Amino acid sequence: MTSERETTDGPDDSRGRPGGARESSVIMKFGGTSVKDAEAVARLVRIVAGEPRPRLVVVSALAGVTDALLAAARLAEAGDGTGAREAVRALHRRHEQMAAVARAAERRAALLAATDALFDELEAIVRALAVVGEVSPRSADAIAAFGELASSRIVASALEDAGIPARWIDARSVLVTDARHGAAVPDRPATDARLRSTVRPLLDEGLVPVTGGFVGTTPAGITTTLGRGGSDYSASLFGAGLGAGEIQIWTDVDGMLTADPRMVSGPQVVPSLSFDEASELAYFGAKVLHPSTILPAVARGIPVRILNSHRPDGPGTLVSRSVKGGEGGPVAIACKRGLTRIDIASSRMLMAYGFLRRVFEVFERHRTPVDVVTTSEVSVSVTIDDRRALDAIVAELATFADVSSEDGMAIVCAVGERLGTDPRLATRVLGALEGLPLAMVSQGGSRKNITVVLRDADAPAAMERLHRRFFETAARTPREARATA
């Protein structure tokens, strides 16, 4: 579909091998499904062994572990100490089984001892919380962090067992954040300083540091987390701080796809994306990248490569500063579901000075992000995906405007650099949706997306129509398909 698109900076396109002057370290981040069991860890070891450049390995918790940890926290909060301890012990047993990745008896014994210590500490925490009957955000972070702390030790042991000179690093000794537990904000200068003092010397010695993503600490040493999807963000932060040549995100899909495979049959891998295109797709529902992931990479111009740990020889998707030309329409489409639309009309009729400012101050006070906005002189419509403060928002807006809301909405977004330069594409996007009732239509300030809001029930049909229009090429070549889109 976009085979003509080429990157204009970063390493060469030969699967991340050194590219001229940018010979540098590589951040290799592996998601939960890439460390879910011993077989997955064995694949990880082979992938790391095959990367010749200096590398920092960042891993998520084993698949499903973070959810299980938070479920144990909820049991403790409900006063079910027995249930919480049993949940922790089940996780302990799972991680003990993973010690088989270390075949050397002495190394396996050390890994088991470290695992036992971690889960003994965790069991003591949930026992205490069950007595109190309360789990604060700070306590929830302390519990959630155990997944990455345990998995990174397992991976470091597996790499050492394979003869790779790995060194485990507690992520809390590297990533410094503020104290917003559950969604901590990194302190970039402090983190960069720790990377230089803790990680860089190991890389310079030819060692392979291994650490967890998602987990950080305040300057006072209190454990924090970056929120869900934060392991990718950690990898990007580490890459930026180390001036890496590339950030690799190893997952269980072949790269960024032209559409969500759960909604569209036969999506294709997008070989290359600009940072702007990837940001738009991530924000509007593409699950491969966390929306914040590439921001540090963008700032430093570091390419991000998305790869499949189950098929490591695949080219994946390369996200870089910019891409050349290419023909046709969007590079991909994304969908964000389960939204609420809020319609706000000024009760003072025309020329209501300061109306929009007052509207958005309400959302700011209630810490509720807005996804899509359309405006006229006297009205504004927005969508939100966080309904926790909806009643309070509507009540406050109603003091100066007429307000209505509707649940069960979805965003469908077509993304591509050419959407801002070829005015015909908007007509083609909307034409593909003819007959579907559209509640809102918007083109963002970047001019790289065309977004529609419609009923959630109509989202699958909208995605299928757009995918057929722009990506189902049948027997045509990519150039022919895009030229006639």
Secondary structure as GFF3:
##gff-version 3
##sequence-region A 1 485
A	DSSP	three_ten_helix	20	22	.	.	.	ID=ss1
A	DSSP	beta_strand	26	30	.	.	.	ID=ss2
A	DSSP	three_ten_helix	32	35	.	.	.	ID=ss3
A	DSSP	alpha_helix	38	49	.	.	.	ID=ss4
A	DSSP	beta_strand	55	59	.	.	.	ID=ss5
A	DSSP	alpha_helix	65	77	.	.	.	ID=ss6
A	DSSP	alpha_helix	81	97	.	.	.	ID=ss7
A	DSSP	three_ten_helix	98	101	.	.	.	ID=ss8
A	DSSP	alpha_helix	105	132	.	.	.	ID=ss9
A	DSSP	alpha_helix	137	144	.	.	.	ID=ss10
A	DSSP	alpha_helix	146	161	.	.	.	ID=ss11
A	DSSP	beta_strand	166	168	.	.	.	ID=ss12
A	DSSP	three_ten_helix	171	173	.	.	.	ID=ss13
A	DSSP	alpha_helix	188	194	.	.	.	ID=ss14
A	DSSP	pi_helix	195	199	.	.	.	ID=ss15
A	DSSP	alpha_helix	200	204	.	.	.	ID=ss16
A	DSSP	beta_strand	208	212	.	.	.	ID=ss17
A	DSSP	beta_strand	215	217	.	.	.	ID=ss18
A	DSSP	beta_strand	223	225	.	.	.	ID=ss19
A	DSSP	alpha_helix	230	242	.	.	.	ID=ss20
A	DSSP	beta_strand	246	251	.	.	.	ID=ss21
A	DSSP	beta_strand	272	274	.	.	.	ID=ss22
A	DSSP	alpha_helix	275	283	.	.	.	ID=ss23
A	DSSP	alpha_helix	295	300	.	.	.	ID=ss24
A	DSSP	beta_strand	304	308	.	.	.	ID=ss25
A	DSSP	beta_strand	317	320	.	.	.	ID=ss26
A	DSSP	beta_strand	332	346	.	.	.	ID=ss27
A	DSSP	alpha_helix	355	365	.	.	.	ID=ss28
A	DSSP	beta_strand	373	375	.	.	.	ID=ss29
A	DSSP	beta_strand	379	384	.	.	.	ID=ss30
A	DSSP	alpha_helix	390	397	.	.	.	ID=ss31
A	DSSP	beta_strand	401	415	.	.	.	ID=ss32
A	DSSP	three_ten_helix	417	420	.	.	.	ID=ss33
A	DSSP	alpha_helix	424	432	.	.	.	ID=ss34
A	DSSP	beta_strand	438	442	.	.	.	ID=ss35
A	DSSP	beta_strand	449	455	.	.	.	ID=ss36
A	DSSP	three_ten_helix	456	458	.	.	.	ID=ss37
A	DSSP	alpha_helix	459	470	.	.	.	ID=ss38
A	DSSP	alpha_helix	478	483	.	.	.	ID=ss39
###
